[in-house]
Amino acid sequence: MLLEQRFGPKALERMHLGHPAFVRFLGNNPYPRVTVTYHPSLREADWSYGPFPSRAAAERYSEEVLKLFLLRRCTFDLNPDPTYPGCVYSEMKMCLAPCFKGCTDERYAAESAAVASFLASRGESQLVPLSAQRDQASADLAFESAAALHAQVQRVESVRALAAELVRPLSHLRAVILQASANPGEVAVFLFENGRLRGPAAFSTQGMRIQNEQSGSSSLFAQPLALEPIPEEQGTGTRDQRSENQNSENRHQGPEVRRNDSSEAPNATGALKGTGALKGTGFSPYVIASEQSGALAPEKSPAPPRLNRTLLESRLETALAELSAMSSPPTPAIRQGHLALLKRWYYRPEAKRTGEIFFPDAVNLWPIRSILRGISRVAAKSLSHAASD
């Protein structure tokens, strides 16, 4: 369900959320420049970068970026004239001065493209080649050049740090947000895409082993595991096969081991049959294990085997596909409201921000396994809070 359908069409307006600030690159101008805006246009969504926590933060970032380049800072439309006196930035060699033909149009276009690449990649377009040049100069024992390049790398890194990971081109702003659910055994999944916040979709933690970050658990629990599914109906053939396997196992063991197995097996089997299977999932409720509590649901249950995570990944991909299918284009008011809601949640202090957020990777695919680990962490915190209450 969409947020505006759940809370009403005017709910976001009544929240009085401040509009998020964006750094906009005016690439359609014959002599592009950078500005800050509260209302990014969809026609220039590829050149609008944000959201930032405030206008002051966006202005500081744009100013520091311009210090790395020679782009103009004047705000009027240029009509280059060699008789124009220029400005203080051209006198300080901080601008290519296209206003009085201080450079060719091709040279200014190349500088504009470099600024656009820097904004789109949050500095990676400059950081990667400079780091490579610095390392090569160091390998060639050109230490003075390496030191100068290292100073440039540090300067780029300091500017890059002013833009959070959320700052992206508006057209590429996509995120998966995980929140604790009011329903036990579930985690709420939200999707931000195409300027709209969709969800929540309930992701069941049935069949997941929840890690306990405070217990110092090993890498065995570093990722959520899908435990063995239990069929809803088990025929006699399945039981006979299990008995045959058990007898074959016992033949290879001593009599003392066989006595122990035979005394414990009925309890384990009875516990499995008594719990039943989850409808539509093929999982039994007994496999909801929490390292926080250190116990499974029944009093005695066998140690669950480690299986591949294909089932969990498939369930998560299905949930994300369903959220992505809610793709009606938002109105400008809805888009601004959802951006403001996302900005307000993201820029909270980490101690007060509940949930986790994930972004697409370099090839625009969701990091499914990382999201599953995040679901495990959110579920573990919910169990911890429930136990403390």
Summary of the structure (lengths in Angstrom):
residues: 389
radius of gyration: 28.9
end to end distance: 29.9
largest distance: 104.8
contacts: 1082
relative contact order: 0.13
helix: 48%
strand: 13%
